[in-house]
Amino acid sequence: MLTMLIGGLWHGANWTFVAWGAYHGLALSIERALGIGRSRLAPAPSGLARVGATVLTFLIVLIGWVLFRAQTFGDAFGALAAMGAGGAGPALLDVPALLLAGLVLSVEIAVESGVAPAWRRSPFVRAGALTAVLLALELGSYPGPAAEFVYFKF
């Protein structure tokens, strides 16, 4: 918890960075306290539970990154509200992007369930396919010129 809190302070003199560090520190502390994936009481999930755990972890981290990029807490809560209401912006959640994301999720569910053919279970095939899909999503959601570099003041 302390390491993440200090990491938030290191990123800048803004309360949103401190909140980002505290948020991630709290999430890591909860994960450690519950022993998720580290004990017989809470073993690492498998199958569909693993896919669900991955999606949940992604959402938890995504919320934290909103705190990291926001200038104020008002901006952060506004962005989170827009994300929850489907108002994140044009072209961020368009039909092709959702179809690609759904395809990746379907393949992962098939692989985790043991339904996918053996050659598709290869980590190299999965990594290559996922890389191609992520590249397509990145290129398809290009918003325009790059934002200001976050560490420009250091």
N, C-alpha and C positions, 0 to 999 in steps of 0.2 A: 504494500500500500504506500509506504513511504517513498520507495523508489519511483513509482509512477507519479506521485504528488510532486516530487522534486523534478521529474521529467517535464511535468506541466509547467512548473515555474521556469525551467530552463528555456522553454520555447518562447516566452515573452511575458511582459508585465501586463497581462490582461487576465481578468478573472475567468474568462472562458477557457483559457489554457489551464488554469489551476483546476477548474471544474472537469476538464477533459482528463487530466491526470488522476483526479480523485475518482472519477467515474470508472476508468479502466482499472485502477487499483482496487476499487470495491468489487468489480466483476471478477478480477483474478483472485481476490481474497475469498469470495463466495465459492468459486470453483475449487480452490484449495481446501477450504473448510469442509466442503461436501465430499471431497476425495473423488471427484468425477474422473473415471477412467484409471484410477490409481489403487483401487482396493476391491476386495471381493464384494463389499456392500454396494459399491457403485461402479461396476465394471464399465469399460468402454462400450458404447452402443454398437450394434451391428445391424445390417439390413436397413430397413426403412427408418428405424430409429436413428441410425447414423446419418442418413440424409437429413432428417429433421433436426438433429443436433447441429449439423453443419449450417443449415439455413438459419437456425436460431443464433448461432455464434456470429454469423455474418450480420444479422440484423442488430445484435447488441453492439458490435464494433461500428457498424454504420451510424448508429445514433451517436456514438462517441465522436466520430469524425465531424459530425455537424457542429458539435461544440468546439472542436478544434478550429474550424474555418470561420465560424461566426465572429463578428466584431463585438456584438453585444448579446446578452441573454435573450433580449427581445427578438433579435435576428434569428437566433438558434431556435427559439420556440415557434417563430413564424415559419421557418423552414421545415421543422418537424411536423407542424400542423398541415402545411401544404403537401408534404410527402404522404402523410396519413390520409389526406383527402383526395389524393390523386392529382394534385395541382403542382407537381414538381417543375413543370415547364414543358413547352412543346418539344417534341422529338426525343425526349428522354425515355418515355415509355410508349413508343409507337408500336404498331402491330408487328413489324418484322423483328424488333428487339425482343418483344414478349414471346414470339414464336421460337426464336433461337434459344432464349432462356428456358422455355418449356421443353424444347428438344433436349437440351443438356440435362435438365432435371429428370426427364423420362429415361434417358440413357443411364444416368447414375442409379435411378431406382431399379432398372432392369439388371444392371451389373450387381448391385448390392443384394438383390433378391435371387441372384443366380440364374435368371432367365436369359440373359444375354449370351450369345454364342461365345465359345472359348476364346477366339481370336480377339474379340472386343473387350475381354477382361484384361488384356495385356496392359500394364501400366504405361508402356510407350505409346500404344495406340490411343489410350484414354488421354494422356498428356498432350499428344499432338492434336487430337480432335478438340480438346478443350482450348488449347492455345489458338487454334484457327477460329473457333467461335468467339473467344474473347477479343481477338483482333478484329473480327467482323463487327462485333458490338462497339468496339472503340472507334473504328473508322466510321461506322454508321451514326454514331452519336456525337461527332465532332461539333462543338458548339461555336467555333470561330477562333479568334486570336487567343493566345494563352493569357491566363491571369498573371498578375504580378507575382514574382517568385516569393514564397512565404518567408524565406530567410534573408531577404534583401537588407534588413536593418542590422544584421549581425556582422 
